[in-house]
C-alpha cells in the first residue's frame, strides 16, 4: 500500500511502513497547490509546488492508496488541502478535515461528546460574558475551575482558578483581551489523567500521566511522567465512542477519573504525540496502517458511525451496495466503478 503523509513522516511512521509492507511519501501541505476544475464532472488536481522545483509536478491520485494527516499548526489552512485530497480527489484517510477542525476546538469537541451521551466535566462557554460571578457560583457551583483556551494543545492555555481574586482577575484579563476560552469544573484526579490511542473500534494502547510536582497538567510535554495502563472495558468503550463522536477513526482521547472512580472525557486529540510510544512500547502507527489497509479494501473512505447522516442500500446490475451520505455526498462501498456521487440522494437514486 502506498501512503501519502501530509506532514512529516517521523521514525515511527517509517518503522510502521516497513513492518506493514507499505511505502511512504511525505509532503508538507503548504507546499501543495490545489486545482479546482471548471468542469462539473470534476477533474480536480493537486501539484507538488516546492520552491526548489523548476515547475510544479502533478501528483496522481492512482499513486496513493491512503493518506495520513500529520498537521501541526495552521490547521485551518492545512485542512483545506486535506479536504481537497479527501473529498475532491477521493483519497482515503482515517481523519477527515472537518473532524480535525472539530477536535481542535475544545468547545465543539465538548458539545459533540455531550450529544453522543459521553460524560464530560460541567462546562460553560460564552463570548466575553458580563456575569462572571453568576457563572462561577450559580452555573458552575463555585471554585476551583479550570480555564482553557478554545484552541491549544500540550497543556498550553490551561489554568486553574482557585480563589475569587485569581478567578476574577484572570477572567477579566482574558475577556478584555478577547481570548476565547471555556470554563470547566475541576475534576480532582490527583494531578493525573489517561491518554488512550484509538484506532477504529479499539484502544491500541493507553498510559496514565502524572503531573510534575507543583503542576496540575499531566502532559508529558510539561514534564509529566507516564506509565502503561490497561483500561477497563467501560473506559475503552468511552474512548472509542468519544473518537467516533468527533468523527475521527484515529485519535488520542484524554480521560480523567475523580475520587469516586467516575470517568470523564476531557479532550479528543487529532494529532496525538508520540511520547506514549516510548512509555508503552506500542508503535500505534503499525496498528493505524494495518487499519488503513483494511479500510482501503472495504472500498469507501466514509465509514458508518463517523459523521454519516444516513446509510442506504442501492442496487446496480443485480448487485447490492451500501452508500453512506455525508455532507451532500454519497459514498458507495465496494462498487468497482463509483467511489462517490457529489450530488447526494436525488442523483444517487437516479443513477442506480
Long-range contacts (C-beta under 8 A, 24 or more apart in sequence): 1-65, 1-66, 1-289, 1-292, 1-293, 1-296, 2-63, 2-64, 2-65, 3-64, 3-65, 3-66, 3-67, 3-68, 3-289, 3-292, 4-59, 4-64, 4-66, 4-67, 4-68, 4-85, 4-91, 5-67, 5-68, 5-70, 6-67, 6-68, 6-69, 6-70, 6-71, 6-78, 6-81, 6-82, 6-85, 7-68, 7-69, 7-70, 7-71, 7-72, 8-70, 8-72, 9-70, 10-70, 10-274, 12-274, 12-277, 12-283, 12-285, 13-68, 13-70, 13-285, 15-283, 15-285, 15-286, 16-283, 16-285, 16-286, 16-288, 16-289, 17-289, 19-286, 20-286, 20-289, 20-290, 20-293, 22-289, 22-293, 25-64, 27-59, 29-71, 29-77, 29-78, 29-81, 29-82, 30-74, 30-77, 30-78, 30-81, 32-59, 32-81, 34-80, 34-81, 34-84, 34-88, 36-84, 36-88, 42-88, 42-342, 44-84, 44-88, 44-89, 45-89, 46-81, 46-84, 46-85, 46-89, 61-89, 61-90, 61-91, 64-91, 65-92, 65-292, 65-296, 66-91, 66-92, 66-93, 66-94, 66-292, 66-295, 66-296, 67-91, 67-92, 67-93, 68-93, 68-94, 68-288, 68-289, 68-292, 69-93, 69-95, 69-100, 69-270, 69-271, 70-271, 71-100, 71-270, 71-271, 72-271, 75-100, 75-101, 75-104, 76-101, 86-301, 87-327, 87-329, 87-340, 90-301, 90-339, 90-340, 91-301, 92-292, 92-295, 92-296, 92-301, 93-292, 93-301, 94-199, 94-200, 94-248, 94-249, 94-250, 94-288, 94-291, 94-292, 94-295, 95-248, 95-249, 95-250, 95-251, 95-270, 96-247, 96-306, 96-307, 98-247, 98-307, 98-327, 99-246, 99-247, 99-248, 99-270, 99-306, 99-307, 100-248, 100-270, 100-271, 102-246, 102-247, 103-246, 103-248, 103-251, 103-268, 103-269, 103-270, 104-151, 104-270, 105-150, 105-151, 106-148, 106-149, 106-150, 106-151, 106-152, 106-182, 106-267, 107-150, 107-182, 109-246, 109-267, 109-268, 110-182, 112-245, 112-246, 112-247, 113-242, 113-245, 113-246, 113-265, 113-268, 115-245, 116-241, 116-242, 116-244, 116-245, 118-238, 118-241, 118-242, 118-245, 118-265, 119-238, 119-262, 119-263, 119-264, 119-265, 120-184, 120-264, 120-265, 120-266, 121-146, 121-184, 121-185, 121-186, 121-187, 121-256, 121-264, 121-266, 122-184, 122-185, 123-182, 123-183, 123-184, 123-185, 124-182, 124-183, 124-184, 125-150, 125-181, 125-182, 125-183, 127-180, 128-175, 128-178, 129-175, 132-167, 132-168, 132-171, 132-172, 133-168, 135-183, 136-164, 136-167, 136-183, 140-183, 140-185, 141-185, 143-167, 143-186, 144-186, 145-183, 145-184, 145-185, 145-186, 146-183, 146-184, 146-185, 146-186, 147-171, 147-174, 147-181, 147-182, 147-183, 148-181, 148-182, 148-183, 148-184, 149-179, 149-180, 149-181, 150-180, 150-181, 150-182, 151-180, 153-269, 153-271, 154-219, 154-221, 154-222, 154-273, 155-217, 155-219, 155-221, 155-222, 157-181, 158-217, 160-186, 160-216, 187-256, 187-258, 187-264, 187-266, 188-258, 188-259, 189-256, 189-257, 189-258, 191-215, 191-216, 191-218, 192-218, 192-256, 193-218, 193-254, 193-255, 193-256, 193-266, 194-229, 194-231, 194-235, 194-254, 194-255, 194-256, 194-257, 195-226, 195-252, 195-253, 195-254, 195-272, 195-276, 196-231, 196-235, 196-236, 196-239, 196-252, 196-253, 196-254, 196-255, 197-250, 197-251, 197-252, 197-272, 197-276, 197-282, 197-284, 198-239, 198-240, 198-242, 198-243, 198-248, 198-250, 198-251, 198-252, 198-253, 199-249, 199-250, 199-284, 199-287, 199-288, 199-291, 200-249, 200-250, 200-291, 201-240, 202-236, 202-240, 203-231, 203-236, 203-239, 203-240, 204-282, 204-284, 204-287, 205-276, 205-280, 205-282, 205-284, 206-230, 206-231, 206-239, 206-280, 207-276, 207-279, 207-280, 220-273, 220-275, 220-276, 221-273, 221-275, 226-275, 226-276, 226-279, 227-279, 228-279, 228-280, 228-281, 234-263, 235-263, 238-263, 238-265, 239-265, 242-268, 243-268, 244-305, 244-306, 246-270, 247-306, 247-307, 248-306, 249-291, 249-295, 249-303, 249-306, 250-288, 250-291, 252-276, 298-333, 298-334, 299-332, 299-333, 299-334, 299-335, 300-324, 300-331, 300-332, 300-333, 300-334, 300-339, 301-331, 301-339, 302-326, 302-329, 302-331, 310-345, 312-345, 312-348, 314-348, 314-349, 314-352, 315-352, 316-352, 323-348
